[in-house]
Amino acid sequence: MTEPCPTPLVTLAERLADASGPVIRQYFRTPVAVDDKADASPVTVADREAERTIRAIIEAERPDDGIYGEEFGTKNLDAEWVWVIDPIDGTKSFITGRPIFGTLIALLHRGRPVLGVIDQPIVRDRWLGVEGRPTLFNGQPARVRACAGGLAAATLGTTSPDLFPGADQDAFRRVAGAAKVSVYGGDCYSYGLLAAGYYDLVVESGLKLYDFAALVPVVTGAGGLMTDWDGRPLDAASSGRVVAAGDARTHRETLAALAG
């Protein structure tokens, strides 16, 4: 049996993160212009240059691979291997000087996430998740924590309760009302902290593929669970409603609360 993600591709993913970090650091806490995209979300020169840097390396070294990027669109999505890039997940945090954003680099094999990097280039935190291997946090094995009391004892994270559309917001309020502690902000960084044993649960809705693909191998490789709100595995066709949990009981009780 071949390994799910060959080692040269893992090495390349880390090189991509190494290359994008300096680009982002040079703009952090500087007076960069902020533009509004069509969906009213912010974007800066740092987002664009970081993605250009990553894409240039992929195109030079893996020209037959597909690319799905937040800022510069898609290419060759029917390829066996597709790289999924979010150069700055958490641009609102970036432009307000908060180092809780991250660069997300994922690799899909036939539509399924098999590799993910969460890189925080300011504090230099990095999570590396590869299917079939333990997740690494700054080079050391990462592990979720068990939440013995389930949802009622859980520390819950989400970027903002205002980001849930329509009935999804009511569903999230049920989960937040049942959890012990709720923490807001963090985007991808919250999932890294869950994988490292500091959160018990993250619930979000409306995510795009580039928002969640890299998170799946990181969370699952640390012993956690990450699915959609119906408990199904996440892949390129998923809706963007996600639950990440450190243990099966918390995950199960969260799905029940979301379903009402």
CORPE-V838541 format. One record per pair of residues at least 4 apart in sequence whose ideal C-beta (glycine too) atoms are under 8 Angstrom apart, sorted by the first residue. I is the first residue (numbers start at 1). J is the second residue. D is the distance in Angstrom with one decimal. If there is no record, write none. Layout:
BEGIN
i = <I | I>
j = <J | J>
d = <D | D>
END
This chain:
BEGIN
i = <2 | 3 | 3 | 4 | 4 | 4 | 4 | 4 | 5 | 5 | 5 | 5 | 5 | 5 | 5 | 5 | 5 | 6 | 7 | 8 | 9 | 9 | 9 | 9 | 10 | 10 | 10 | 10 | 11 | 12 | 12 | 12 | 12 | 12 | 13 | 13 | 13 | 13 | 13 | 13 | 14 | 14 | 14 | 14 | 15 | 15 | 16 | 16 | 16 | 16 | 16 | 16 | 17 | 17 | 17 | 17 | 17 | 17 | 19 | 19 | 19 | 19 | 20 | 20 | 20 | 20 | 20 | 20 | 20 | 20 | 20 | 21 | 21 | 21 | 21 | 21 | 22 | 22 | 23 | 23 | 23 | 23 | 23 | 24 | 24 | 24 | 24 | 24 | 24 | 24 | 24 | 24 | 25 | 25 | 26 | 26 | 27 | 27 | 27 | 27 | 27 | 28 | 28 | 28 | 28 | 28 | 28 | 29 | 32 | 32 | 32 | 32 | 33 | 33 | 34 | 34 | 34 | 34 | 35 | 35 | 35 | 36 | 36 | 36 | 36 | 37 | 37 | 37 | 41 | 42 | 42 | 42 | 43 | 43 | 43 | 43 | 44 | 44 | 44 | 44 | 44 | 45 | 46 | 46 | 46 | 46 | 47 | 47 | 47 | 47 | 47 | 47 | 48 | 48 | 48 | 48 | 49 | 50 | 50 | 50 | 50 | 51 | 51 | 51 | 51 | 51 | 51 | 51 | 52 | 52 | 53 | 54 | 54 | 54 | 54 | 54 | 54 | 55 | 55 | 55 | 55 | 55 | 56 | 57 | 58 | 58 | 58 | 58 | 59 | 59 | 62 | 62 | 64 | 64 | 65 | 65 | 65 | 65 | 65 | 66 | 66 | 66 | 66 | 66 | 66 | 66 | 66 | 66 | 66 | 67 | 67 | 67 | 67 | 67 | 67 | 68 | 68 | 68 | 68 | 68 | 68 | 68 | 68 | 68 | 69 | 69 | 69 | 69 | 69 | 69 | 69 | 70 | 70 | 70 | 70 | 70 | 71 | 76 | 77 | 80 | 80 | 81 | 81 | 81 | 82 | 82 | 82 | 82 | 83 | 83 | 83 | 83 | 84 | 84 | 84 | 84 | 84 | 84 | 84 | 84 | 84 | 84 | 85 | 85 | 85 | 85 | 86 | 86 | 86 | 86 | 86 | 86 | 87 | 88 | 88 | 88 | 88 | 89 | 89 | 89 | 89 | 89 | 89 | 89 | 89 | 90 | 90 | 90 | 90 | 90 | 90 | 90 | 90 | 90 | 91 | 91 | 92 | 93 | 93 | 93 | 93 | 93 | 93 | 93 | 94 | 94 | 98 | 99 | 99 | 99 | 100 | 100 | 100 | 100 | 100 | 101 | 101 | 101 | 101 | 102 | 102 | 102 | 102 | 102 | 102 | 102 | 103 | 103 | 103 | 103 | 103 | 104 | 104 | 104 | 104 | 104 | 104 | 104 | 104 | 104 | 104 | 105 | 105 | 105 | 105 | 106 | 106 | 106 | 106 | 106 | 106 | 106 | 106 | 106 | 107 | 107 | 107 | 107 | 108 | 108 | 108 | 108 | 108 | 108 | 109 | 111 | 111 | 111 | 112 | 112 | 112 | 113 | 113 | 113 | 113 | 113 | 113 | 113 | 114 | 114 | 114 | 115 | 115 | 115 | 115 | 115 | 116 | 116 | 116 | 116 | 116 | 116 | 116 | 116 | 116 | 117 | 117 | 117 | 117 | 117 | 117 | 118 | 118 | 118 | 118 | 118 | 118 | 118 | 118 | 118 | 118 | 119 | 119 | 119 | 120 | 120 | 120 | 120 | 120 | 124 | 125 | 125 | 125 | 125 | 126 | 126 | 126 | 127 | 127 | 127 | 127 | 127 | 127 | 127 | 127 | 128 | 128 | 128 | 129 | 129 | 129 | 129 | 129 | 129 | 129 | 129 | 129 | 129 | 129 | 130 | 130 | 130 | 131 | 131 | 131 | 133 | 134 | 134 | 134 | 134 | 135 | 135 | 135 | 135 | 135 | 135 | 135 | 135 | 136 | 136 | 136 | 137 | 137 | 137 | 137 | 137 | 137 | 142 | 142 | 142 | 142 | 142 | 142 | 143 | 143 | 143 | 143 | 143 | 144 | 144 | 144 | 144 | 144 | 144 | 144 | 144 | 144 | 145 | 145 | 145 | 145 | 145 | 146 | 146 | 147 | 147 | 147 | 147 | 147 | 147 | 147 | 147 | 147 | 148 | 149 | 149 | 149 | 150 | 150 | 150 | 150 | 151 | 151 | 151 | 151 | 151 | 151 | 151 | 151 | 151 | 152 | 152 | 152 | 153 | 153 | 154 | 154 | 154 | 154 | 154 | 154 | 155 | 155 | 155 | 155 | 155 | 155 | 155 | 155 | 155 | 156 | 156 | 156 | 156 | 156 | 156 | 156 | 156 | 156 | 156 | 156 | 156 | 157 | 157 | 157 | 157 | 157 | 157 | 157 | 157 | 157 | 157 | 158 | 158 | 158 | 158 | 158 | 158 | 158 | 158 | 158 | 159 | 159 | 159 | 159 | 159 | 159 | 159 | 160 | 160 | 161 | 161 | 161 | 161 | 161 | 162 | 163 | 163 | 163 | 164 | 164 | 164 | 164 | 164 | 164 | 164 | 165 | 165 | 165 | 167 | 168 | 168 | 168 | 168 | 169 | 170 | 171 | 171 | 171 | 171 | 171 | 171 | 172 | 172 | 172 | 172 | 173 | 174 | 174 | 174 | 174 | 175 | 175 | 175 | 175 | 175 | 175 | 176 | 178 | 178 | 179 | 183 | 183 | 186 | 186 | 187 | 188 | 188 | 188 | 188 | 189 | 190 | 190 | 190 | 191 | 191 | 191 | 191 | 191 | 191 | 191 | 192 | 192 | 193 | 193 | 194 | 194 | 194 | 194 | 194 | 194 | 194 | 194 | 194 | 194 | 194 | 195 | 195 | 195 | 195 | 195 | 196 | 197 | 199 | 200 | 200 | 200 | 200 | 201 | 201 | 201 | 201 | 201 | 201 | 201 | 202 | 202 | 202 | 202 | 203 | 203 | 203 | 203 | 203 | 204 | 204 | 205 | 205 | 205 | 205 | 206 | 206 | 207 | 207 | 207 | 207 | 207 | 208 | 208 | 209 | 209 | 209 | 209 | 211 | 211 | 212 | 212 | 212 | 212 | 212 | 213 | 213 | 214 | 215 | 215 | 215 | 215 | 216 | 216 | 216 | 217 | 218 | 219 | 219 | 219 | 219 | 220 | 220 | 220 | 223 | 224 | 224 | 224 | 224 | 225 | 225 | 225 | 225 | 225 | 225 | 226 | 226 | 226 | 226 | 226 | 227 | 227 | 227 | 227 | 227 | 227 | 227 | 227 | 228 | 228 | 228 | 228 | 228 | 228 | 228 | 228 | 229 | 229 | 229 | 229 | 229 | 229 | 230 | 231 | 231 | 232 | 234 | 234 | 238 | 243 | 243 | 243 | 243 | 245 | 245 | 245 | 246 | 247 | 248 | 249 | 250 | 251 | 252 | 253 | 254 | 255>
j = <6 | 7 | 132 | 109 | 114 | 130 | 131 | 132 | 9 | 10 | 107 | 109 | 114 | 115 | 130 | 131 | 132 | 10 | 11 | 12 | 13 | 81 | 107 | 115 | 14 | 115 | 128 | 130 | 15 | 16 | 57 | 58 | 61 | 62 | 17 | 105 | 107 | 115 | 117 | 128 | 18 | 117 | 126 | 128 | 19 | 57 | 20 | 54 | 57 | 58 | 105 | 117 | 21 | 103 | 105 | 117 | 119 | 126 | 23 | 53 | 54 | 57 | 24 | 50 | 51 | 53 | 54 | 87 | 103 | 119 | 121 | 25 | 103 | 119 | 121 | 124 | 26 | 121 | 27 | 46 | 49 | 50 | 53 | 28 | 46 | 50 | 87 | 88 | 94 | 103 | 121 | 122 | 121 | 122 | 30 | 46 | 32 | 44 | 45 | 46 | 49 | 46 | 94 | 97 | 99 | 121 | 122 | 97 | 44 | 45 | 46 | 95 | 44 | 45 | 42 | 43 | 44 | 95 | 42 | 43 | 44 | 40 | 41 | 42 | 43 | 41 | 42 | 43 | 91 | 91 | 92 | 95 | 47 | 48 | 71 | 91 | 48 | 88 | 91 | 94 | 95 | 49 | 50 | 87 | 88 | 94 | 51 | 70 | 71 | 87 | 88 | 91 | 52 | 71 | 72 | 87 | 53 | 54 | 87 | 88 | 103 | 55 | 69 | 70 | 71 | 72 | 85 | 87 | 56 | 72 | 57 | 58 | 69 | 83 | 85 | 87 | 105 | 59 | 67 | 69 | 72 | 85 | 60 | 61 | 62 | 65 | 67 | 83 | 63 | 67 | 81 | 83 | 76 | 79 | 76 | 79 | 81 | 82 | 83 | 74 | 75 | 76 | 77 | 78 | 79 | 81 | 82 | 83 | 108 | 74 | 75 | 76 | 82 | 83 | 85 | 74 | 77 | 82 | 83 | 84 | 85 | 108 | 209 | 210 | 73 | 74 | 84 | 85 | 86 | 87 | 210 | 85 | 86 | 87 | 208 | 210 | 87 | 82 | 82 | 109 | 110 | 107 | 108 | 109 | 107 | 108 | 111 | 236 | 105 | 106 | 107 | 108 | 104 | 105 | 106 | 107 | 108 | 113 | 209 | 210 | 213 | 214 | 104 | 105 | 106 | 210 | 103 | 104 | 188 | 210 | 211 | 214 | 103 | 94 | 101 | 102 | 103 | 101 | 102 | 103 | 104 | 187 | 188 | 210 | 211 | 94 | 100 | 101 | 102 | 159 | 186 | 187 | 188 | 189 | 95 | 101 | 96 | 98 | 99 | 100 | 101 | 185 | 186 | 187 | 98 | 101 | 185 | 120 | 122 | 123 | 120 | 185 | 186 | 187 | 189 | 120 | 187 | 188 | 189 | 118 | 119 | 120 | 187 | 188 | 189 | 192 | 117 | 118 | 119 | 120 | 121 | 116 | 117 | 118 | 119 | 188 | 210 | 211 | 213 | 214 | 215 | 116 | 117 | 119 | 214 | 113 | 115 | 116 | 117 | 210 | 213 | 214 | 216 | 217 | 113 | 114 | 115 | 116 | 112 | 113 | 114 | 213 | 235 | 236 | 114 | 235 | 236 | 237 | 233 | 235 | 236 | 131 | 213 | 214 | 216 | 217 | 234 | 235 | 130 | 131 | 217 | 129 | 130 | 131 | 214 | 217 | 127 | 128 | 129 | 213 | 214 | 215 | 216 | 217 | 218 | 126 | 127 | 128 | 129 | 214 | 218 | 125 | 126 | 127 | 188 | 189 | 191 | 192 | 214 | 215 | 218 | 125 | 126 | 127 | 124 | 125 | 126 | 189 | 192 | 138 | 137 | 138 | 189 | 192 | 136 | 137 | 138 | 135 | 136 | 137 | 142 | 192 | 195 | 196 | 218 | 135 | 136 | 218 | 133 | 135 | 195 | 214 | 216 | 217 | 218 | 219 | 220 | 221 | 222 | 135 | 217 | 221 | 217 | 220 | 221 | 221 | 141 | 142 | 221 | 222 | 141 | 142 | 195 | 217 | 218 | 219 | 221 | 222 | 140 | 141 | 142 | 141 | 142 | 192 | 195 | 196 | 222 | 195 | 196 | 197 | 218 | 221 | 222 | 195 | 196 | 197 | 222 | 223 | 194 | 195 | 197 | 219 | 222 | 223 | 224 | 246 | 247 | 197 | 198 | 200 | 246 | 247 | 246 | 247 | 151 | 153 | 154 | 200 | 201 | 246 | 247 | 249 | 250 | 153 | 153 | 154 | 180 | 154 | 249 | 250 | 253 | 175 | 178 | 179 | 201 | 249 | 250 | 253 | 254 | 257 | 178 | 179 | 180 | 180 | 200 | 179 | 180 | 181 | 200 | 201 | 250 | 179 | 180 | 181 | 182 | 183 | 198 | 199 | 200 | 201 | 175 | 176 | 179 | 180 | 181 | 182 | 183 | 199 | 200 | 201 | 202 | 203 | 182 | 183 | 184 | 186 | 190 | 193 | 194 | 199 | 201 | 202 | 163 | 172 | 176 | 182 | 184 | 190 | 202 | 203 | 204 | 163 | 184 | 185 | 186 | 187 | 190 | 204 | 184 | 185 | 169 | 172 | 173 | 176 | 184 | 169 | 204 | 205 | 206 | 168 | 169 | 171 | 172 | 204 | 205 | 206 | 169 | 205 | 206 | 171 | 172 | 205 | 206 | 241 | 173 | 174 | 175 | 229 | 257 | 258 | 259 | 260 | 176 | 203 | 205 | 258 | 177 | 178 | 257 | 258 | 260 | 179 | 201 | 203 | 254 | 257 | 258 | 182 | 253 | 257 | 201 | 190 | 199 | 190 | 193 | 211 | 192 | 211 | 214 | 215 | 193 | 194 | 199 | 202 | 195 | 202 | 215 | 218 | 219 | 226 | 244 | 196 | 218 | 198 | 199 | 198 | 199 | 200 | 201 | 202 | 219 | 222 | 224 | 244 | 245 | 246 | 218 | 219 | 221 | 222 | 224 | 222 | 246 | 246 | 245 | 246 | 247 | 250 | 243 | 244 | 245 | 246 | 250 | 251 | 254 | 242 | 243 | 244 | 245 | 242 | 243 | 244 | 254 | 258 | 241 | 242 | 229 | 240 | 241 | 242 | 240 | 241 | 211 | 212 | 240 | 241 | 242 | 212 | 240 | 213 | 236 | 238 | 240 | 215 | 240 | 216 | 234 | 238 | 240 | 242 | 234 | 236 | 218 | 219 | 226 | 242 | 244 | 220 | 226 | 234 | 221 | 222 | 224 | 225 | 226 | 244 | 224 | 225 | 226 | 246 | 244 | 245 | 246 | 247 | 243 | 244 | 245 | 247 | 248 | 251 | 234 | 242 | 243 | 244 | 245 | 231 | 232 | 233 | 234 | 242 | 243 | 251 | 255 | 232 | 233 | 234 | 238 | 239 | 241 | 242 | 243 | 241 | 242 | 243 | 255 | 258 | 259 | 255 | 251 | 255 | 238 | 238 | 242 | 242 | 251 | 254 | 255 | 258 | 250 | 251 | 254 | 250 | 251 | 252 | 253 | 254 | 255 | 256 | 257 | 258 | 259>
d = <7.6 | 7.6 | 6.4 | 6.7 | 4.7 | 7.6 | 4.0 | 5.2 | 5.5 | 6.1 | 6.5 | 6.9 | 4.5 | 4.7 | 5.2 | 5.9 | 7.6 | 7.5 | 6.3 | 6.3 | 6.5 | 7.3 | 6.1 | 6.6 | 6.9 | 6.3 | 7.4 | 5.6 | 6.5 | 6.5 | 7.6 | 7.9 | 6.5 | 7.3 | 6.9 | 5.4 | 6.4 | 5.7 | 5.3 | 7.5 | 6.2 | 6.8 | 8.0 | 6.8 | 6.3 | 6.7 | 6.4 | 4.8 | 5.8 | 7.2 | 5.3 | 7.5 | 6.4 | 6.1 | 5.9 | 5.1 | 4.1 | 6.6 | 7.5 | 5.2 | 6.8 | 6.1 | 6.3 | 4.3 | 8.0 | 5.4 | 5.5 | 6.3 | 5.2 | 7.2 | 7.1 | 6.1 | 7.3 | 6.5 | 3.7 | 7.9 | 6.5 | 7.8 | 7.5 | 6.7 | 5.0 | 4.7 | 5.5 | 6.3 | 5.2 | 5.4 | 7.6 | 6.6 | 7.7 | 6.9 | 4.8 | 7.8 | 5.5 | 6.6 | 7.7 | 8.0 | 5.2 | 6.8 | 6.4 | 3.9 | 8.0 | 7.4 | 6.8 | 7.5 | 7.5 | 7.9 | 5.8 | 4.9 | 4.7 | 5.7 | 6.4 | 7.2 | 6.9 | 7.0 | 4.9 | 7.5 | 5.7 | 5.5 | 7.1 | 5.3 | 7.3 | 5.6 | 7.3 | 6.3 | 7.7 | 5.2 | 7.5 | 5.4 | 6.9 | 4.9 | 6.3 | 6.1 | 5.0 | 7.0 | 6.7 | 6.3 | 7.4 | 7.6 | 6.6 | 7.0 | 6.5 | 5.8 | 6.0 | 7.6 | 6.2 | 6.7 | 6.5 | 7.5 | 5.6 | 4.9 | 4.8 | 6.1 | 6.3 | 5.3 | 7.7 | 7.6 | 6.3 | 6.6 | 3.7 | 6.6 | 6.5 | 6.0 | 5.2 | 6.9 | 4.6 | 5.8 | 5.7 | 4.1 | 6.2 | 7.2 | 7.0 | 6.5 | 7.8 | 7.9 | 5.4 | 6.8 | 6.9 | 5.9 | 6.0 | 6.3 | 6.5 | 7.1 | 6.3 | 6.1 | 5.3 | 6.3 | 6.0 | 5.4 | 5.8 | 7.6 | 7.1 | 7.7 | 7.3 | 6.2 | 7.0 | 5.4 | 4.6 | 6.6 | 6.0 | 7.3 | 6.1 | 4.1 | 4.8 | 7.1 | 3.8 | 6.9 | 3.5 | 6.9 | 7.9 | 6.7 | 4.6 | 7.0 | 7.0 | 5.2 | 6.9 | 5.0 | 6.5 | 5.9 | 7.1 | 4.6 | 7.1 | 8.0 | 6.1 | 6.3 | 6.4 | 7.3 | 7.7 | 4.3 | 7.9 | 7.6 | 6.9 | 6.7 | 4.9 | 6.7 | 7.3 | 4.8 | 6.4 | 7.6 | 6.0 | 6.7 | 6.2 | 6.2 | 7.1 | 6.1 | 7.3 | 4.4 | 7.7 | 7.7 | 7.0 | 7.1 | 5.8 | 7.9 | 7.6 | 7.5 | 4.0 | 7.4 | 6.2 | 7.7 | 5.8 | 5.2 | 4.4 | 6.9 | 7.1 | 6.0 | 7.8 | 6.3 | 7.1 | 4.0 | 7.7 | 4.1 | 6.2 | 7.5 | 5.8 | 5.2 | 5.4 | 7.7 | 6.6 | 6.1 | 5.3 | 7.2 | 4.9 | 4.9 | 4.4 | 7.8 | 6.3 | 6.3 | 6.4 | 3.0 | 6.4 | 7.7 | 7.4 | 3.5 | 6.6 | 7.0 | 6.2 | 6.9 | 6.4 | 4.2 | 7.6 | 5.1 | 4.4 | 6.9 | 7.8 | 6.7 | 7.7 | 4.8 | 7.5 | 6.5 | 3.9 | 5.3 | 7.6 | 6.2 | 5.0 | 7.1 | 4.6 | 7.2 | 5.9 | 7.5 | 6.9 | 4.9 | 5.9 | 4.9 | 6.8 | 4.3 | 5.5 | 7.2 | 7.4 | 7.7 | 4.4 | 7.9 | 6.4 | 7.3 | 7.1 | 6.2 | 7.9 | 5.6 | 6.5 | 7.3 | 7.4 | 4.1 | 7.4 | 7.3 | 4.3 | 7.3 | 5.9 | 5.3 | 6.5 | 4.9 | 7.6 | 7.6 | 3.6 | 3.8 | 7.8 | 7.6 | 7.3 | 6.0 | 4.0 | 7.7 | 6.1 | 5.7 | 7.1 | 6.5 | 7.7 | 6.1 | 4.7 | 5.1 | 4.2 | 7.0 | 7.8 | 5.1 | 7.7 | 8.0 | 4.6 | 7.1 | 4.4 | 5.6 | 7.0 | 7.1 | 7.1 | 4.3 | 6.4 | 6.9 | 5.2 | 7.1 | 8.0 | 5.7 | 7.7 | 7.7 | 4.4 | 6.7 | 3.4 | 6.1 | 6.3 | 4.1 | 4.9 | 6.8 | 7.0 | 5.6 | 7.7 | 6.0 | 8.0 | 7.9 | 7.0 | 4.3 | 5.3 | 7.3 | 6.9 | 4.7 | 6.1 | 7.0 | 5.8 | 7.7 | 4.9 | 8.0 | 7.0 | 4.2 | 7.1 | 6.2 | 7.6 | 7.8 | 7.4 | 6.3 | 7.9 | 6.8 | 8.0 | 7.5 | 6.0 | 6.2 | 7.0 | 5.3 | 6.6 | 4.6 | 5.9 | 7.6 | 4.7 | 6.8 | 4.6 | 7.5 | 8.0 | 4.6 | 7.5 | 7.6 | 7.5 | 3.3 | 3.5 | 7.2 | 7.1 | 4.2 | 7.4 | 8.0 | 6.0 | 6.6 | 5.7 | 7.8 | 7.3 | 6.2 | 4.7 | 7.4 | 5.8 | 7.4 | 7.2 | 4.6 | 5.5 | 7.4 | 5.4 | 7.7 | 3.6 | 4.1 | 6.4 | 6.4 | 6.4 | 7.7 | 3.8 | 7.2 | 6.8 | 5.0 | 8.0 | 4.9 | 4.9 | 7.5 | 8.0 | 7.8 | 4.6 | 7.9 | 7.8 | 5.9 | 5.6 | 5.6 | 6.3 | 6.2 | 5.8 | 7.5 | 5.0 | 4.8 | 4.3 | 3.6 | 7.0 | 4.0 | 7.8 | 7.0 | 5.5 | 8.0 | 6.6 | 4.8 | 8.0 | 5.4 | 5.1 | 4.3 | 7.7 | 6.0 | 5.7 | 7.3 | 4.9 | 6.6 | 2.8 | 7.6 | 7.7 | 7.0 | 4.5 | 5.4 | 5.0 | 7.2 | 5.0 | 5.9 | 7.3 | 8.0 | 5.6 | 4.0 | 5.8 | 6.6 | 6.2 | 7.4 | 6.4 | 5.3 | 7.6 | 4.8 | 5.9 | 7.6 | 3.9 | 4.7 | 5.3 | 7.3 | 6.6 | 4.5 | 8.0 | 6.5 | 7.8 | 5.3 | 5.0 | 7.1 | 6.6 | 6.2 | 4.0 | 8.0 | 6.8 | 4.9 | 7.0 | 7.6 | 7.1 | 4.7 | 7.3 | 6.7 | 7.6 | 4.8 | 7.5 | 6.0 | 4.0 | 7.5 | 7.2 | 4.9 | 7.0 | 4.6 | 7.7 | 6.9 | 7.9 | 7.5 | 6.3 | 7.5 | 6.4 | 5.6 | 5.6 | 6.0 | 7.0 | 6.4 | 6.4 | 5.3 | 7.4 | 6.4 | 5.8 | 7.4 | 6.7 | 6.0 | 7.3 | 6.9 | 7.0 | 7.9 | 7.3 | 7.1 | 6.1 | 4.2 | 3.9 | 7.5 | 4.8 | 7.9 | 4.8 | 7.2 | 7.0 | 6.7 | 6.0 | 6.4 | 6.3 | 4.3 | 7.5 | 6.8 | 6.4 | 6.9 | 7.1 | 7.5 | 7.6 | 4.6 | 7.7 | 6.7 | 6.1 | 6.0 | 7.1 | 7.6 | 6.0 | 6.6 | 4.7 | 7.0 | 6.5 | 6.2 | 7.8 | 5.6 | 5.7 | 4.7 | 6.2 | 4.9 | 7.6 | 5.5 | 6.8 | 7.5 | 7.3 | 3.8 | 7.3 | 8.0 | 6.7 | 7.5 | 7.3 | 6.3 | 6.4 | 6.5 | 6.0 | 5.0 | 6.5 | 5.7 | 4.4 | 6.4 | 5.9 | 7.9 | 5.6 | 6.4 | 6.5 | 4.2 | 5.1 | 7.0 | 4.0 | 7.2 | 7.4 | 5.7 | 6.4 | 7.9 | 6.3 | 5.7 | 7.9 | 6.1 | 5.2 | 5.4 | 7.6 | 3.8 | 6.4 | 7.3 | 7.3 | 7.4 | 6.8 | 5.0 | 7.7 | 5.6 | 7.4 | 7.1 | 5.1 | 7.2 | 5.6 | 7.9 | 6.1 | 7.6 | 7.5 | 4.5 | 8.0 | 7.3 | 5.5 | 7.9 | 6.6 | 7.4 | 7.5 | 5.4 | 7.8 | 6.7 | 4.6 | 7.7 | 5.5 | 7.6 | 3.9 | 4.8 | 3.9 | 7.7 | 5.9 | 7.7 | 6.2 | 5.3 | 5.9 | 7.7 | 7.8 | 8.0 | 7.2 | 6.7 | 6.1 | 7.5 | 6.9 | 5.4 | 7.7 | 7.7 | 6.8 | 5.9 | 6.5 | 7.8 | 6.8 | 6.1 | 5.1 | 5.3 | 5.4 | 6.7 | 4.2 | 7.3 | 4.4 | 4.9 | 6.2 | 7.0 | 6.0 | 7.5 | 6.1 | 6.1 | 5.1 | 7.6 | 7.7 | 7.2 | 5.2 | 7.7 | 6.5 | 4.6 | 6.3 | 6.6 | 7.0 | 4.4 | 7.7 | 5.0 | 5.8 | 6.2 | 6.4 | 7.4 | 5.8 | 7.4 | 7.9 | 5.0 | 8.0 | 6.1 | 5.4 | 6.2 | 5.4 | 6.3 | 7.3 | 4.3 | 7.6 | 6.2 | 6.7 | 5.0 | 7.7 | 7.4 | 8.0 | 5.4 | 7.5 | 4.6 | 6.5 | 7.8 | 6.3 | 5.5 | 6.6 | 7.3 | 4.5 | 3.7 | 6.2 | 6.4 | 6.9 | 6.0 | 6.3 | 6.1 | 6.6 | 6.7 | 6.4 | 6.3 | 6.4>
END
